[in-house]
Structures are given as structure tokens and as C-alpha cells.
């Protein structure tokens, strides 16, 4: 099987570029803590409000981040 060098470079770049972020609207957050319970490596509670841990979400935590956002009863978490 012949490998196409250009395609290999594109594939490698895609694997390295996993940009996912979560943003919590602090005004909407009611501090119930469900997101932090479901995804404690992604969300934590500070001063009765949820906050995102770190700037970006790693690929291995993506499903947890989405699950935590889905549990928010007021939809205060946006994943992008």
C-alpha cells in the first residue's frame, strides 16, 4: 500500500488539534453542582458557582464535559 505523504501530515495535524472549550454563564448558573458531580475533572464549584478547570478541554475529557453540560438544569454551559 502506497502512503500519500501529504495525507499523513494532515492526519497527524488533526490528531494534535483538538480544541474544545466550555464556557459557563455565571449569571445563569444556579450553583446546583451537577456538572461538577458528573465531570469533576472538567468543572468545579467556586463561591457557589460552577467554573471550568483550565482553558481547554482535552480529548479524553470531552465526553465528560458534554455530559456535565447536558446535566445543567438552566443550560448555563456552552461547549464549543
C-alpha positions in Angstrom: 0.0 0.0 0.0 1.4 3.3 -1.0 1.2 6.1 1.5 0.5 9.6 0.5 2.9 11.9 2.5 0.6 14.9 2.3 -2.3 13.0 3.7 -0.2 11.7 6.6 0.7 15.2 7.6 -2.9 16.3 7.5 -3.9 13.3 9.7 -1.2 14.0 12.2 -2.2 17.6 12.4 -5.9 16.7 13.0 -4.9 14.4 15.8 -2.9 17.1 17.5 -5.5 19.8 17.1 -8.4 19.1 19.5 -9.8 22.5 20.5 -12.7 22.2 22.8 -13.8 24.8 25.3 -16.6 25.1 27.8 -18.0 28.4 28.9 -20.2 28.9 31.9 -22.5 31.8 32.1 -22.1 32.8 35.8 -25.3 34.8 35.8 -27.3 31.8 34.7 -25.6 29.3 36.9 -27.7 28.4 40.0 -24.8 26.6 41.7 -26.5 23.2 41.8 -23.2 21.4 41.2 -24.4 18.7 38.9 -21.8 19.5 36.3 -19.0 19.1 38.9 -20.5 15.9 40.2 -20.7 14.4 36.7 -17.4 15.7 35.4 -15.1 16.7 38.4 -12.0 16.8 36.1 -13.7 19.5 34.0 -15.9 21.5 36.3 -15.6 22.6 39.9 -17.5 24.8 42.3 -16.1 28.1 43.5 -18.1 30.6 45.6 -21.4 28.7 44.9 -20.9 28.8 41.1 -19.5 26.3 38.6 -16.3 27.1 36.8 -14.3 25.3 34.1 -11.0 23.9 35.2 -8.3 25.1 32.8 -8.6 26.8 29.4 -9.2 23.9 27.1 -10.8 20.5 27.4 -8.6 17.6 26.4 -9.9 15.0 24.0 -10.0 12.3 26.8 -12.3 14.6 28.9 -14.6 15.7 26.0 -17.4 13.2 26.8 -17.4 14.1 30.5 -17.5 17.8 29.6 -20.5 17.3 27.3 -22.3 15.1 30.0 -21.7 17.8 32.6 -23.1 20.5 30.3 -26.1 18.3 29.5 -26.9 18.0 33.2 -27.1 21.7 33.8 -30.8 22.4 34.5 -30.5 26.0 33.3 -28.3 25.4 30.3 -25.6 27.7 31.6 -22.7 25.7 29.9 -21.8 26.1 26.3 -19.4 23.6 24.7 -17.5 24.8 21.6 
